[in-house]
Amino acid sequence: MSTPATDRPPRSDRRRGAGAAIGLLSGAVALGIAQLTAGLVGGASSPVIAVGEWTIDASPEWLKSFAIRTFGSNDKAALLTGMGVVLVAAAIVLGIVSVRRPRAGIAGLVVLGGVGAIAAATRPANGPGAAIPAIVGTIAGIASFLGLRRVAGLDPPPAATPPEPGVGTPAVDRRGFLFAGAVAAGIAATTAFAGQYLVRRSTASASRAAVRLPKAADNAPLPPAGADLGIPGVAPFTTSNSSFYRVDTALFVPAVDAAGWSLRVHGMVDREIAIDYEQLLARPLIERDITLCCVSNPVGGRYIGNARWLGAPLRALLDEAGVDPNATQIVSRSSDGFTVGTPASVALDGRDAMLAVGMNGAPLPLEHGFPVRMVIPGLYGYESACKWIVDIELTTFEAFSPYWVRRGWAQQVLIKTESRIDTPKDGATLVAGTVPVAGIAWAQHRGISKVEVSVDGGAWTRATLADEDTQDTWRQWSYRWNASSGSHTVAVRATDGTGAVQTPAEAAPFPSGATGDHTIAVEVR
């Protein structure tokens, strides 16, 4: 049964709806084709990733910190989602405007494509060739735009063809448009999926799967049996690779093939060194348990993890290069151009600084730096833990400011002594009686000598410490609290191996790491 003409939307509304769909589909085709081309040309040339990373670089520090606090390891997904919402809105608006002004739609696609091309070509690790995916995607988007308009009947008839009597603007060919739209959507989805696979996983995943890590020349002993108290709710002594925190600027996880990887050591050295992956694996490797922590970690935060790392000692490699005594900073660069600045004095003082190739008995996961990353105990990640490392330059602090220092973070800082309550959770409702209070404490390269708990601002009472593995790892602790009914606050503080008590003064992570006693509020009934 046909729909009465009076129940149909006005022709102008149908045309606007078709225009919105055309704008959205054309933009989707452009992005899908661009992503597929990036997978063939090189993942770092993806215009979406390039614009996203440019957005990260250009964002003010308060916005970066807000994103990390709010979204944690999902901050990149949140950014991509936000970009997607903006692109969808822009495509729909352009599509509607282009119903009467087709050139506006074409101009909009060109502008968006140009932004993607410029962003990709100007990324530190890219060049002019990285603009190709955005250019190809723009051409595909324009072709889709013109084709969909023609199928939908939005284009006016040729000037030589007089309009039929009584006919104004042409009607939308709904059946033809639905078919063409489905084809365009299929092309967009297929190319985007294939491009994403090519960009993110294929080469690097196969390369990682082929790696067989050698045994360490210097094995780490097993952690003492009492290092993990086994208390429910407390972070396990060893953090699994899948649970290990990730805070970095890479929207696109660099796909580095181990076979093509090399590291250059240069700058203020007696001799420049270049070493490939096989040569690195052939060096005497060490195995160590080391806790890493992000400077963005708030008091009581989760951006911290403990793993068993396998790698080549950094100092031995630098000694071979012959470090100039006047060099004060080690600048390491990742394959995507990110830079990290490490105090040379810390890296060379005898601690277990390494170029890590393994994590918890397996090759480094892609998102944690495969094939090689730097690990230095006692420093925050932004000073030491360069992932996907390809370059080490010996220089001075005056000569170069790395990525985060240029954005206001402290140039040199040691990890603060901190502690955290893992159980009970803040805001929990408990049953009166004996309640286990437990968590972790850390002061890498100084160790933890004591943890104390205070209830309702009262005296500090010593907690029970788990056995220490090394001074470079966190330490679990527990306290049996005889909880009475009512509202209570529970606080924790730690003392490091030098006898220094963590400061109670509250400070945000920016610019040199958070401080303060972790305090929770609970209700006991």
C-alpha positions as CSV (number, residue, x, y, z in Angstrom):
1,M,0.0,0.0,0.0
2,S,1.5,3.3,-1.0
3,T,2.1,6.1,1.5
4,P,-0.2,9.1,1.0
5,A,1.7,12.0,-0.4
6,T,0.6,14.1,2.5
7,D,2.4,11.7,4.9
8,R,5.7,12.0,3.2
9,P,8.3,14.5,4.4
10,P,8.5,17.6,2.2
11,R,10.8,17.3,-0.8
12,S,13.2,19.9,0.7
13,D,13.6,17.8,3.9
14,R,14.3,14.7,1.8
15,R,16.9,16.5,-0.1
16,R,18.6,17.8,3.1
17,G,18.5,14.2,4.5
18,A,20.1,12.9,1.4
19,G,22.7,15.7,1.6
20,A,23.6,14.8,5.2
21,A,23.9,11.1,4.2
22,I,26.1,12.0,1.2
23,G,28.4,14.1,3.4
24,L,28.7,11.4,6.0
25,L,29.3,8.6,3.4
26,S,31.8,10.6,1.4
27,G,33.8,11.4,4.5
28,A,33.7,7.8,5.6
29,V,35.0,6.6,2.2
30,A,37.7,9.3,2.3
31,L,38.9,8.1,5.7
32,G,38.6,4.4,4.8
33,I,40.6,4.7,1.6
34,A,43.2,6.9,3.4
35,Q,43.6,4.3,6.2
36,L,44.0,1.5,3.6
37,T,46.6,3.6,1.7
38,A,48.4,4.3,5.0
39,G,48.6,0.6,5.7
40,L,50.3,0.1,2.4
41,V,52.6,3.2,2.6
42,G,53.3,3.2,6.3
43,G,51.1,3.4,9.4
44,A,52.5,6.6,10.7
45,S,51.1,8.3,7.5
46,S,47.5,7.7,8.6
47,P,45.9,11.2,8.5
48,V,43.6,10.3,11.5
49,I,46.6,9.2,13.6
50,A,48.7,12.2,12.4
51,V,46.0,14.7,13.3
52,G,45.4,13.0,16.6
53,E,49.1,13.1,17.5
54,W,49.3,16.7,16.4
55,T,46.3,17.4,18.6
56,I,48.1,15.8,21.6
57,D,51.2,17.8,20.9
58,A,49.3,21.1,20.6
59,S,47.1,20.5,23.6
60,P,47.8,22.6,26.7
61,E,49.3,20.7,29.7
62,W,46.2,21.0,31.8
63,L,44.2,19.3,29.1
64,K,46.7,16.4,28.8
65,S,46.7,15.9,32.6
66,F,42.8,16.0,32.6
67,A,42.7,13.4,29.9
68,I,45.1,11.1,31.8
69,R,43.3,11.6,35.1
70,T,39.8,11.1,33.6
71,F,40.4,8.4,31.0
72,G,43.6,6.7,32.1
73,S,44.9,4.2,29.6
74,N,41.8,4.9,27.5
75,D,42.8,8.5,26.9
76,K,43.7,7.8,23.2
77,A,40.4,6.0,22.6
78,A,38.6,9.0,24.1
79,L,40.5,11.4,21.8
80,L,39.7,9.2,18.7
81,T,36.1,9.1,19.8
82,G,36.0,12.9,20.1
83,M,37.6,13.3,16.7
84,G,35.1,10.9,15.2
85,V,32.2,12.9,16.7
86,V,33.6,16.2,15.3
87,L,34.2,14.6,11.8
88,V,30.7,13.2,11.7
89,A,29.2,16.5,12.6
90,A,31.3,18.4,10.1
91,A,30.5,15.9,7.3
92,I,26.8,16.1,8.0
93,V,26.8,19.9,8.0
94,L,28.9,20.0,4.8
95,G,26.5,17.6,3.2
96,I,23.5,19.6,4.0
97,V,25.1,22.9,2.8
98,S,26.2,21.2,-0.4
99,V,22.7,20.3,-1.5
100,R,22.4,23.8,-2.9
101,R,26.2,24.5,-3.1
102,P,28.0,21.4,-4.3
103,R,31.3,23.3,-4.4
104,A,31.1,23.7,-0.6
105,G,31.1,20.0,-0.1
106,I,34.1,19.5,-2.4
107,A,35.9,22.4,-0.7
108,G,35.2,20.9,2.7
109,L,36.7,17.5,1.7
110,V,39.7,19.3,0.2
111,V,40.3,21.3,3.4
112,L,39.9,18.2,5.7
113,G,42.2,16.2,3.4
114,G,44.7,19.0,3.4
115,V,44.8,19.2,7.2
116,G,45.5,15.4,7.3
117,A,48.2,15.6,4.6
118,I,50.0,18.4,6.3
119,A,49.8,16.8,9.7
120,A,51.1,13.5,8.4
121,A,53.9,15.0,6.3
122,T,55.2,17.2,9.2
123,R,55.3,14.4,11.9
124,P,58.9,14.1,13.2
125,A,59.4,10.6,11.8
126,N,57.7,11.2,8.4
127,G,58.3,13.1,5.2
128,P,56.5,14.5,2.2
129,G,55.5,10.9,1.1
130,A,53.3,10.6,4.3
131,A,50.8,13.0,2.7
132,I,49.9,10.4,0.0
133,P,47.2,8.6,2.0
134,A,45.3,11.8,2.8
135,I,45.5,12.9,-0.9
136,V,44.3,9.5,-2.1
137,G,41.5,9.5,0.5
138,T,40.4,13.0,-0.5
139,I,40.2,12.1,-4.2
140,A,38.2,9.0,-3.3
141,G,35.9,11.1,-1.1
142,I,35.3,13.6,-3.8
143,A,34.5,10.9,-6.3
144,S,32.1,9.3,-3.8
145,F,30.5,12.7,-3.2
146,L,29.9,13.4,-6.9
147,G,28.7,9.9,-7.6
148,L,26.2,9.8,-4.8
149,R,24.8,13.2,-5.7
150,R,24.3,12.0,-9.3
151,V,22.6,8.8,-8.2
152,A,20.4,10.7,-5.7
153,G,19.3,13.1,-8.4
154,L,20.5,16.2,-6.6
155,D,22.5,17.5,-9.6
156,P,20.4,19.8,-11.8
157,P,19.8,18.7,-15.4
158,P,22.2,20.0,-18.1
159,A,21.5,23.6,-19.2
160,A,20.5,22.5,-22.6
161,T,17.7,20.3,-21.2
162,P,14.7,22.4,-20.3
163,P,12.9,21.4,-17.1
164,E,9.6,19.6,-17.4
165,P,6.6,21.9,-16.9
166,G,5.6,22.2,-13.3
167,V,8.8,20.6,-12.0
168,G,11.0,22.5,-9.5
169,T,13.9,20.9,-7.8
170,P,14.5,17.3,-8.8
171,A,13.2,14.5,-6.4
172,V,15.6,12.2,-4.6
173,D,15.9,8.7,-6.3
174,R,15.5,6.9,-3.0
175,R,15.9,3.3,-4.3
176,G,19.0,4.1,-6.4
177,F,20.4,6.2,-3.6
178,L,19.9,3.5,-0.9
179,F,21.8,1.0,-3.1
180,A,24.7,3.4,-3.9
181,G,24.8,4.4,-0.2
182,A,25.1,0.8,0.9
183,V,28.0,0.3,-1.6
184,A,29.8,3.4,-0.3
185,A,29.3,2.3,3.3
186,G,30.7,-1.1,2.5
187,I,33.7,0.4,0.8
188,A,34.3,2.7,3.8
189,A,34.0,-0.1,6.4
190,T,36.1,-2.7,4.4
191,T,38.9,-0.3,3.6
192,A,39.0,1.1,7.1
193,F,39.2,-2.4,8.7
194,A,41.8,-3.6,6.2
195,G,43.9,-0.5,6.7
196,Q,43.7,-0.7,10.4
197,Y,45.0,-4.2,10.3
198,L,47.8,-3.3,8.0
199,V,48.7,-0.2,10.0
200,R,48.7,-1.7,13.4
201,R,49.6,-5.3,13.4
202,S,50.7,-7.2,10.4
203,T,54.5,-6.7,10.1
204,A,55.3,-6.0,13.8
205,S,53.1,-8.8,15.1
206,A,54.8,-11.3,12.7
207,S,58.2,-10.0,13.7
208,R,57.5,-10.3,17.4
209,A,56.2,-13.8,17.0
210,A,59.4,-14.9,15.3
211,V,61.6,-13.6,18.2
212,R,63.3,-16.2,20.4
213,L,64.8,-14.4,23.4
214,P,68.2,-15.8,24.6
215,K,68.8,-16.7,28.2
216,A,70.1,-14.0,30.5
217,A,73.8,-14.1,31.4
218,D,72.8,-12.7,34.8
219,N,69.4,-14.1,35.9
220,A,67.3,-12.5,38.6
221,P,66.5,-14.8,41.5
222,L,62.9,-15.7,42.0
223,P,61.1,-13.2,44.3
224,P,60.9,-14.4,47.9
225,A,57.8,-16.4,48.7
226,G,56.6,-13.6,51.0
227,A,56.8,-10.9,48.4
228,D,53.2,-11.4,47.5
229,L,50.8,-11.5,50.5
230,G,48.0,-12.9,48.4
231,I,45.5,-10.4,49.9
232,P,42.4,-10.1,47.7
233,G,42.2,-6.6,46.2
234,V,45.9,-5.9,46.4
235,A,47.9,-5.5,43.2
236,P,49.8,-8.7,42.7
237,F,53.6,-8.5,43.1
238,T,54.1,-9.0,39.3
239,T,51.9,-7.1,36.9
240,S,50.9,-9.1,33.9
241,N,51.8,-7.6,30.5
242,S,48.1,-7.2,29.6
243,S,47.4,-5.3,32.9
244,F,50.6,-3.1,32.8
245,Y,49.7,0.6,32.6
246,R,50.3,2.5,29.4
247,V,50.7,6.3,29.2
248,D,52.3,7.7,26.1
249,T,51.6,10.0,23.2
250,A,51.3,7.3,20.5
251,L,47.8,7.0,19.1
252,F,49.3,4.7,16.6
253,V,51.4,1.9,18.2
254,P,54.6,2.0,16.1
255,A,54.9,-1.1,14.0
256,V,58.7,-1.8,14.2
257,D,60.1,-4.8,12.4
258,A,62.9,-6.3,14.6
259,A,64.8,-7.3,11.4
260,G,65.0,-3.7,10.3
261,W,65.6,-2.2,13.8
262,S,68.8,-0.4,14.6
263,L,70.0,1.9,17.4
264,R,72.4,4.8,16.9
265,V,74.5,6.1,19.8
266,H,76.1,9.5,19.0
267,G,76.6,13.0,20.2
268,M,79.2,13.7,22.9
269,V,80.9,10.4,22.6
270,D,84.4,9.3,21.5
271,R,83.0,7.0,18.8
272,E,79.6,6.6,17.2
273,I,78.0,3.2,17.5
274,A,75.3,1.5,15.5
275,I,73.8,-1.8,16.6
276,D,71.0,-4.0,15.2
277,Y,68.6,-6.3,17.0
278,E,70.6,-9.5,16.5
279,Q,73.7,-7.8,17.8
280,L,71.8,-6.5,20.8
281,L,70.5,-10.0,21.6
282,A,74.0,-11.4,21.3
283,R,75.3,-9.1,24.1
284,P,75.3,-10.4,27.8
285,L,71.8,-9.8,29.0
286,I,70.6,-9.1,32.5
287,E,67.2,-10.0,34.1
288,R,65.8,-7.8,36.7
289,D,62.5,-7.1,38.6
290,I,61.8,-3.3,38.3
291,T,58.8,-1.2,39.1
292,L,58.0,1.6,36.7
293,C,55.8,4.6,37.5
294,C,54.4,7.4,35.5
295,V,54.9,11.0,36.6
296,S,51.2,11.6,35.9
297,N,50.3,9.1,38.6
298,P,48.1,10.9,41.2
299,V,48.3,10.0,44.9
300,G,46.7,6.5,45.1
301,G,46.8,6.2,41.3
302,R,47.1,3.1,39.1
303,Y,49.8,4.3,36.7
304,I,52.4,2.0,38.2
305,G,53.4,-1.6,37.6
306,N,56.1,-4.2,38.4
307,A,57.6,-6.6,35.8
308,R,60.6,-8.8,35.2
309,W,62.6,-7.2,32.4
310,L,65.3,-8.7,30.2
311,G,67.8,-6.5,28.5
312,A,71.3,-5.3,27.7
313,P,73.0,-3.1,30.3
314,L,72.9,0.5,29.0
315,R,76.1,1.5,30.8
316,A,78.2,-1.1,29.0
317,L,77.1,0.2,25.6
318,L,77.7,3.8,26.6
319,D,81.2,2.9,27.9
320,E,82.0,1.4,24.5
321,A,81.0,4.7,22.9
322,G,83.1,6.7,25.4
323,V,80.9,9.3,27.0
324,D,82.3,12.8,27.2
325,P,82.6,13.8,30.9
326,N,80.8,17.1,30.0
327,A,77.7,15.3,28.8
328,T,74.9,15.7,31.3
329,Q,71.9,14.4,29.4
330,I,71.0,11.3,27.4
331,V,68.3,12.0,24.9
332,S,66.6,8.9,23.6
333,R,64.3,9.0,20.6
334,S,61.5,6.6,19.6
335,S,60.7,5.5,16.1
336,D,57.8,8.1,16.0
337,G,60.1,11.0,17.0
338,F,59.1,11.2,20.7
339,T,62.1,12.3,22.9
340,V,63.1,11.4,26.5
341,G,65.8,13.1,28.5
342,T,67.7,11.1,31.2
343,P,70.3,12.5,33.6
344,A,73.6,10.9,32.4
345,S,74.8,10.7,36.0
346,V,71.9,8.5,37.0
347,A,72.1,6.2,34.0
348,L,75.8,5.7,34.6
349,D,75.9,5.3,38.4
350,G,75.7,1.5,38.4
351,R,72.0,0.9,38.7
352,D,70.4,-1.7,36.4
353,A,69.6,0.6,33.5
354,M,69.0,-1.5,30.4
355,L,67.8,-1.6,26.8
356,A,65.0,-4.1,27.5
357,V,63.9,-6.7,24.9
358,G,61.8,-8.9,27.2
359,M,59.0,-8.4,29.7
360,N,57.8,-11.2,32.0
361,G,59.4,-13.9,30.0
362,A,58.2,-12.8,26.6
363,P,59.3,-10.3,23.9
364,L,58.1,-6.8,24.6
365,P,54.5,-6.4,23.7
366,L,54.0,-3.9,20.7
367,E,52.3,-1.4,23.0
368,H,55.2,-1.6,25.5
369,G,58.0,-0.8,23.1
370,F,58.7,-3.8,20.9
371,P,61.4,-4.5,19.8
372,V,63.5,-2.4,22.3
373,R,62.8,0.1,25.0
374,M,64.8,1.7,27.8
375,V,64.2,0.8,31.5
376,I,66.0,2.7,34.3
377,P,64.9,2.1,37.9
378,G,64.3,5.2,40.1
379,L,63.2,7.6,37.4
380,Y,59.7,8.4,36.2
381,G,58.9,7.0,32.8
382,Y,59.1,10.4,31.0
383,E,62.7,10.6,32.0
384,S,63.8,7.1,31.2
385,A,61.4,4.6,29.7
386,C,61.7,5.4,26.0
387,K,59.7,2.9,24.0
388,W,60.4,1.9,20.4
389,I,63.9,3.4,20.9
390,V,66.0,3.9,17.8
391,D,68.4,6.7,18.8
392,I,70.6,7.8,21.8
393,E,72.3,11.1,21.8
394,L,74.7,12.3,24.5
395,T,74.3,16.0,25.1
396,T,73.6,18.6,27.8
397,F,70.4,19.8,29.5
398,E,71.1,23.3,28.2
399,A,71.4,22.1,24.6
400,F,68.1,20.2,24.3
401,S,64.7,20.0,26.0
402,P,62.8,16.7,25.4
403,Y,59.1,16.4,24.7
404,W,57.6,16.7,28.2
405,V,60.2,19.2,29.5
406,R,59.2,21.6,26.6
407,R,55.7,21.3,28.0
408,G,56.6,22.4,31.5
409,W,57.5,19.2,33.4
410,A,60.5,19.1,35.6
411,Q,63.8,18.5,33.8
412,Q,65.3,16.3,36.5
413,V,63.5,14.5,39.4
414,L,63.7,11.2,41.2
415,I,60.7,9.1,42.0
416,K,58.9,10.2,45.1
417,T,58.4,7.9,48.1
418,E,54.7,6.9,47.9
419,S,52.2,4.4,49.2
420,R,48.7,3.3,48.3
421,I,45.7,1.7,49.9
422,D,44.3,-1.0,47.6
423,T,41.8,-2.5,50.0
424,P,39.3,-1.5,51.3
425,K,38.2,0.9,48.5
426,D,37.4,4.5,49.1
427,G,33.7,4.8,49.9
428,A,33.4,1.2,50.9
429,T,30.8,0.0,53.5
430,L,32.4,-2.4,56.0
431,V,31.3,-4.7,58.8
432,A,32.5,-3.9,62.2
433,G,35.4,-6.0,63.5
434,T,38.8,-6.9,62.1
435,V,39.3,-5.4,58.7
436,P,42.4,-6.0,56.5
437,V,43.9,-2.8,55.2
438,A,46.5,-3.4,52.6
439,G,48.3,-2.0,49.6
440,I,51.7,-1.2,48.1
441,A,54.5,1.2,48.7
442,W,57.4,2.2,46.4
443,A,60.6,4.2,46.4
444,Q,62.6,2.7,43.5
445,H,66.3,2.4,44.0
446,R,65.9,3.4,47.7
447,G,63.6,0.7,48.8
448,I,60.8,0.7,51.5
449,S,61.8,0.2,55.1
450,K,58.5,1.0,56.8
451,V,54.8,1.6,56.2
452,E,52.4,3.1,58.8
453,V,48.6,3.5,59.0
454,S,46.6,6.2,60.7
455,V,42.9,6.0,61.4
456,D,40.9,9.3,61.8
457,G,44.0,11.3,62.1
458,G,45.3,9.4,65.1
459,A,48.7,8.0,65.8
460,W,50.7,6.3,63.1
461,T,50.8,2.5,63.6
462,R,53.3,0.3,61.9
463,A,52.0,-2.1,59.3
464,T,53.4,-5.5,58.3
465,L,55.6,-5.5,55.3
466,A,55.9,-8.2,52.7
467,D,59.3,-9.6,52.0
468,E,61.5,-7.3,49.9
469,D,62.5,-8.5,46.4
470,T,64.9,-5.6,45.6
471,Q,65.1,-1.9,46.3
472,D,63.9,-1.4,42.7
473,T,60.5,-3.0,43.2
474,W,57.4,-2.0,45.1
475,R,56.5,-3.7,48.4
476,Q,53.2,-4.9,49.6
477,W,52.0,-4.2,53.1
478,S,49.0,-5.1,55.4
479,Y,47.4,-3.8,58.6
480,R,44.7,-5.5,60.7
481,W,42.3,-2.8,61.8
482,N,39.8,-3.3,64.6
483,A,37.0,-1.2,62.9
484,S,34.2,0.2,65.0
485,S,30.9,1.5,63.7
486,G,30.8,4.9,62.2
487,S,32.5,7.0,59.5
488,H,36.2,6.8,59.4
489,T,39.2,7.9,57.4
490,V,42.3,5.7,56.9
491,A,45.6,7.1,55.7
492,V,49.0,5.4,54.8
493,R,52.5,6.7,54.6
494,A,55.8,5.0,53.8
495,T,59.5,5.4,54.8
496,D,62.1,4.7,52.3
497,G,65.5,2.9,52.7
498,T,67.3,6.1,53.5
499,G,64.9,6.8,56.5
500,A,63.0,9.6,54.7
501,V,59.3,9.7,55.3
502,Q,57.0,10.5,52.4
503,T,55.9,14.0,52.5
504,P,52.3,14.7,53.6
505,A,52.2,17.9,51.6
506,E,49.6,17.5,48.8
507,A,50.8,18.2,45.3
508,A,49.4,17.4,41.9
509,P,51.5,15.3,39.4
510,F,52.5,18.4,37.4
511,P,55.3,19.3,37.2
512,S,57.4,16.8,39.2
513,G,55.2,14.0,40.5
514,A,52.4,13.9,43.0
515,T,52.9,13.9,46.8
516,G,50.7,13.4,49.8
517,D,49.3,10.7,52.1
518,H,46.8,8.4,50.4
519,T,43.6,8.7,52.4
520,I,40.3,6.8,52.0
521,A,36.9,7.3,53.7
522,V,34.8,4.3,54.7
523,E,31.6,3.5,56.5
524,V,31.6,0.8,59.2
525,R,28.3,-0.8,60.3
